[in-house]
Amino acid sequence: MGEQALGDALYRDVFEAAADPIFLHDAETGEILDANPVAADLVGADRAAVVGAEIGAFSPSEYTSEEAARLVESALENGEESVSWTLDDGSGRTRSVDVLLKRATLDDEEYVLAFVTDVTEHRAVQERYRTERDMLDRLLDISPVGIVIHGSAGTILKTNEQAEEILGVDRGEIVGATANPDEISILTMDGDPLDTSKVPFQSVAETGDPVDGRELTIERPDGERVVVSVSASPLFGEDGDLKRVVVSIADITERRERERERKQRNEQLRTLISNLPVVVFTLDTDGIFRHSAGKGLNALGLEPGELEGKSVFDVYAHEPDIVDSVERALDGEEVRAIQAVDDLTFETWYRPVRDDDGELELVVGVGRDVSELASRENRMGDLARATQELPHARTEREAASVVVDIADAIIGYPVTLYWSYDAEDDWLEPLVASDRALELVEAAETAEIPNIDADMDEMKQFKRGDLAVVENYDDLANPVAPEADFGTVVLVPIGDHGLLSVGALEAEPFEEFDRNLTEILARSAVDTLDRIERERELEASKRELERSNESLQQFAYVASHDLQEPLRMVSSYVSLLEAEYGEHFDEEAEEYMDFAVDGATRMQEMIDALLQYSRVHTQGEALVEVDSAAVVADTLRSLEFLIEDHGATVEVGELPPVRADRSQLGQVFQNLVKNAVQHGGSEPTVTVDGTREDDRVRFEVADDGEGIPDSQHERIFEIFKQNSDRDDSTGIGLAMCKRIAHRHDGEIWVESTPGEGATFHVTMPAVDEENAANDVSRVSTTDGANK
C-alpha cells in the first residue's frame, strides 16, 4: 500500500479484492478495525464479528492481548513484524498461518495491516518431511551396514554409526569431507592395487551407473586394516542431474578371514590329497570321472585331473573287476575290493554319496597301491612254503642248500653262501654257495672257496651272534674275499652252527622287512640244525643202544647156554654124590648137600629170569588190541594153587581193553597179583581194577599187607634189589614189570602207607573208544574159586 494514503474507494477496492486475508488493526490498541472477506473466511466468522476483536482473538491462546499489543507496537516501530500463528477456522480445526504485521498510514492515520498467508498444507508437508527424515536417520543408525551419502560434488552429507565404526572415524569428522577423507587410507580394491577411478563414488559420479559389491582394503586411523564391501547407487533429480550418491559399506574382514582360512584349508587338503600315496576320485552317476588326484596316480602313469571327463567303463574296460565294482557302487552298494591294474595291485573303496532326497549324487573312490604289500605277503608266503622243506632236511648240507635257495628267492640278493662252523679248528668252511657267488669268487665249486679264519671280519660278526648289514663290502678291513666285487652284504649268524652271507652286486639299502624275513629264516634254520644235531646224537645213542642190546643178547646167549652147563654139571654130581655116598652122610652133611642143591636151583631160576628180562624188547610180540579182563582171568587160573594156599580173595573190577603184547601184559598181572598175595596179611584181599585216562589205561593192583616204606618205592623196581625175604624170589619180577611198561610207553609206580597195604599202578596204551568193547567183566576169586 505504501505510506501514501489512498482514497477510500481505491482502498476499499484493493482491500476487498485481495486474494490473501488482510486484517486492519488500530495502531494504538491492536483492535481489528476491518477484515476482508478472505480473512473472515479464514477464521470462520462473519465479517461483522471480526471487526472489533482484539488481535489474536481467533488464535488458540497463542498470544495474550498484551503480547498482541506488543506485536502491533513493534510493527509500528520497525515498519513490520513477522509472526507464525495458529488460527481456529471456526469448525474446530486449526490452521497454520504466517502473519506479516506492516505499518500503514491511511488518511494521515497510523494503522497496522496484518497480511496472512495460509501455510497449513505447507507445514503439513514440512512435518511429513521432518518425520521421514527422522525415520531415515533412525534407519540409518540401526542399519547393519554403513551408509555414506555424498553430494554430487563428492562431499559427504550424511553417515551413520555403523559407517563410523567400520571406518574408525567420528561422524563429525567425516560429514563435510570429500569422498576420500584423509583419515581413511584406501589400500587395495578387489585384492588389486588401487585404481582411484574405480573407487565406487568416483565410478558412479563419472558413469552414473551403480556399483555393486566392490571390495576395498582400508587402513583406519588407528592403523587397523579392514576389508569392506562397497556398493554405490546414484540419485537423480527431476532434471536428470546427479543429486546424491548413496554408498553402503559392510565390514567383511571376518568373512574374508574365514574364507581365507577355508581356502587355506582347502588348499592344504588339496595339497594333502595330491601328496597322499593314494588315488582319490569321484564318478558321476554315468561313471564319468569328475575328479582325480593323489600321488598314487604316478604309479599308473597318470597326471592329476587327466582322467576327468572320461568314462571309467572306457578307461578300464579291460579290467572286469573294476567295472564290476563301479557298477555295484552306482547301484548304491559300498564296495571294498583288491584289484589288479596292469602289473599293480590296488585296494580300492567305492562309497556312494546321496543328496537330501536320497538319490545317488556321485561315487567317491579311494585307491591305495598295495603292490609292495602284496609283494611282501607273497614273499612271506614263499618263505612259509619254503621253510616247510627244512624239516625234511636230514643233514647240515641239505639244510644249508634249502636256506641258500630261500634267501636267494625272498631277499633277491644273488650272492648267497652258507659257512659251517668247525669248533675244533675255529674256522668257518664253505658248505653251499649260489651260482652267482661262485662266479664272483671265481670258484668252480664250493670247496674251492677259502675258509673264514678267526681273524677275519666275517668270523668276528659270527661270534657276535647278531645280524649285521655291511653297506659296502669294500668297507671291511679283513674280508674273506677282498677281490670280490660285492655291494651290500648281510651277515646272518645261524646260532652256533654257521654263518649265512647274503650279498647284492651293488650297494643298496637293506629294508627292515628284508631284515625281518632274514631273521625268520635264520631262526628256522637254527631250529632245523638243532633238530639235525639232536637226531645225529640220537642216532649215535641208538647205535650205542644197539651195540648194548647186541652185547645183552650175547650175554643172554651165554646165560642160557654157557652158564647153565656148569650148573647142570654141579647139580648132576651133587645128585650122584648123594646117591652113592648119601648113606655115609651125617645130619650136618645132609644139610650141606641140601644147601648146594638149593643154591644151584636158585641160580638156574635167576638165570632164566634174567634171560626173560633181556628178551622183553627183542622177542616181544606186536602190540594189538587185548581184552584185559580175559588176560587177568587167565592169570588167576595159573595162580589158583598160590591163592588157595594163602586163603586169598582177588576182586577184579572194570578192565578196559588196551593195545599191548598179550603175553607180556599177562606177565605184568602175574607178577603184581603174585606179589600182592604173597605180601598180604592173613587171608589177604587183592583188588585189580582199571581206569581209562585220555589215551592211556591205568591198572591198579592193591593188597592189604604191611605196606612198603617210602625209601623202597624206587628201589623195588631195580633188578635183583627186590625187597623180599622169600626163598623163592628171584628179585627180578618188579624190574620185569617196569621193563614191560616202558616197552609199551607206559609207567609203573607204587603208592603205600606202612601198615595199610600197597597199590601198584601201571599204564598201557588205550584202544580207540569206538573200537572198545562195551561189555564189562568182573571176576572175583576166593580160595581159588571164581566168584
C-alpha positions, 0 to 999 in steps of 0.5 A: 500500500505504501505510506501514501494514503489512498482514497477510500474507494481505491482502498476499499477496492484493493482491500476487498479484492485481495486474494490473501486475508488482510486484517486492519488493526488500530495502531494504538490498541491492536483492535481489528478495525476491518477484515476482508472477506478472505480473512473472515473466511479464514477464521470462520466468522462473519465479517461483522464479528471480526471487526472489533476483536482484539488481535489474536482473538481467533488464535488458540491462546497463542498470544495474550492481548498484551503480547498482541499489543506488543506485536502491533507496537513493534510493527509500528516501530520497525515498519513490520513484524513477522509472526507464525500463528495458529488460527481456529477456522471456526469448525474446530480445526486449526490452521497454520498461518504466517502473519506479516504485521506492516505499518500503514498510514491511511488518511494521515492515520497510523494503522497496522495491516496484518497480511496472512498467508495460509501455510497449513498444507505447507507445514503439513508437508514440512512435518511429513518431511521432518518425520521421514527424515527422522525415520531415515536417520533412525534407519540409518543408525540401526542399519547393519551396514554403513551408509555414506551419502555424498553430494554430487560434488563428492562431499559427504552429507550424511553417515551413520554409526555403523559407517563410523565404526567400520571406518574408525572415524567420528561422524563429525569428522567425516560429514563435510569431507570429500569422498576420500577423507584423509583419515581413511587410507584406501589400500587395495580394491578387489585384492588389486592395487588401487585404481582411484577411478574405480573407487565406487563414488568416483565410478558412479559420479563419472558413469552414473551407473551403480556399483555393486559389491566392490571390495576395498582394503582400508587402513583406519586411523588407528592403523587397523586394516579392514576389508569392506564391501562397497556398493554405490547407487546414484540419485537423480533429480527431476532434471536428470542431474546427479543429486546424491550418491548413496554408498553402503559399506559392510565390514567383511574382514571376518568373512574374508578371514574365514574364507581365507582360512577355508581356502587355506584349508582347502588348499592344504587338503588339496595339497594333502590329497595330491601328496597322499600315496593314494588315488582319490576320485569321484564318478558321476552317476554315468561313471564319468570321472569328475575328479582325480588326484593323489600321488598314487596316480604316478604309479599308473602313469597318470597326471592329476585331473587327466582322467576327468571327463572320461568314462571309467567303463572306457578307461578300464574296460579291460579290467572286469573287476573294476567295472564290476565294482563301479557298477555295484557302487552306482547301484548304491552298494559300498564296495571294498575290493583288491584289484589288479591294474596292469602289473599293480595291485590296488585296494580300492573303496567305492562309497556312494554319496546321496543328496537330501532326497536320497538319490545317488549324487556321485561315487567317491573312490579311494585307491591305495597301491598295495603292490609292495604289500602284496609283494611282501605277503607273497614273499612271506608266503614263499618263505612259509612254503619254503621253510616247510622243506627244512624239516625234511632236511636230514643233514647240515648240507641239505639244510644249508642248500634249502636256506641258500635257495630261500634267501636267494628267492625272498631277499633277491640278493644273488650272492648267497653262501652258507659257512659251517662252523668247525669248533675244533679248528675255529674256522668257518668252511664253505658248505653251499654257495649260489651260482652267482657267488661262485662266479664272483669268487671265481670258484668252480665249486664250493670247496674251492672257496677259502675258509673264514679264519678267526681273524677275519671280519666275517668270523668276528660278526659270527661270534657276535651272534647278531645280524649285521648289514655291511653297506659296502663290502669294500668297507671291511678291513679283513674280508674273506674275499677282498677281490670280490666285487660285492655291494651290500652284504648281510651277515646272518649268524645261524646260532652256533652252527654257521654263518649265512652271507647274503650279498647284492652286486651293488650297494643298496639299502637293506629294508627292515622287512628284508631284515625281518624275513632274514631273521625268520629264516635264520631262526628256522634254520637254527631250529632245523640244525638243532633238530639235525644235531639232536637226531645225529646224537640220537642216532649215535645213542641208538647205535650205542643202544644197539651195540648194548642190546647186541652185547645183552643178547650175547650175554643172554646167549651165554646165560642160557647156554654157557652158564647153565652147563656148569650148573647142570654139571654141579647139580648132576654130581651133587645128585650122584654124590648123594646117591652113592655116598648119601648113606655115609652122610651125617645130619650136618652133611645132609644139610650141606648137600641140601644147601648146594642143591638149593643154591644151584636151583636158585641160580638156574631160576635167576638165570632164566629170569634174567634171560626173560628180562633181556628178551622183553624188547627183542622177542616181544610180540606186536602190540594189538588190541587185548581184552584185559579182563580175559588176560587177568582171568587167565592169570588167576587160573595159573595162580589158583594153587598160590591163592588157595594156599594163602586163603586169598580173595582177588576182586577184579573190577572194570578192565578196559581193553588196551593195545599191548603184547598179550603175553607180556601184559599177562606177565605184568598181572602175574607178577603184581597179583603174585606179589600182592598175595604173597605180601598180604596179611592173613587171608589177604584181599587183592583188588585189580581194577582199571581206569581209562585216562585220555589215551592211556589205561591205568591198572591198579593192583592193591593188597592189604599187607604191611605196606612198603616204606617210602625209601623202597618205592624206587628201589623195588623196581631195580633188578635183583634189589627186590625187597623180599625175604622169600626163598623163592624170589628171584628179585627180578619180577618188579624190574620185569614189570617196569621193563614191560611198561616202558616197552609199551610207553607206559609207567609203573609206580607204587603208592603205600602207607606202612601198615595199610597195604600197597597199590601198584599202578601201571599204564598201557596204551588205550584202544580207540573208544569206538573200537572198545568193547562195551561189555564189562567183566568182573571176576572175583576169586576166593580160595581159588574159586571164581566168584 
